[in-house]
Amino acid sequence: MDRRNFLKVGSGSLAIGAMGMSGNASALINYNPSNQQDTLIDTRLAFINAKDQRNTQWCWAACIGMVFLYYGLNVSQETLVEQTWGGLVDDIGTPKQILMNLNHPWMDLRGHGFYVTGDSYAANHIMAAQDLSNDMPLIISTMGHSMVLTSLRYVGDQHGRGDVIDAIVLDPWEDKGRRSLSEQEWYSADFLTRIRVQS
């Protein structure tokens, strides 16, 4: 498999020149002989252990919980599921349910209140790279499974155009953890949400 081309985004090139890196995210930038820039954006979340989903259909709850925990806010998967379904039901969370869970006030296990907003309309590979460069992970769903997007790798030219060549996620499925999406998973992605937490 040609990893350089499998995540090509076609005409929607990644505007890498316009992205500002925060002090917390890391960017590994190399130049190859053809003067192409090879960049890896890695959020701090990339180095946190993935939390396994606690039931077969709770990947969405595990992902929301991981993002909350990244911001220092502990909300259990059970609480997320109970808020969504009114009980501990082992059922899928659709994009609509994920967004409903993200767009309202919450209280963590210590009694700390916070507000979350989730937006899937503005989410695309360019916004994902910008969010990751500012240490803000995203939730991505593909082939009926949700994961937390933590890193993107792309190649670009001297004019700031680029193509994504690798997408790294925290996968809550048992013993998966940090891994790269396959070509099929990347092209089958049907949901990407940007997340903002205000405490």
PyMOL commands that set and color helices and strands:
alter all, ss='L'
color gray80, all
select helices_A, chain A and resi 16-18+44-47+59-70+77-85+95-102+125-133+183-188
alter helices_A, ss='H'
color red, helices_A
select strands_A, chain A and resi 26-31+37-42+104-107+113-119+138-142+145-156+162-171+177-180+189-198
alter strands_A, ss='S'
color yellow, strands_A
deselect
rebuild
show_as cartoon
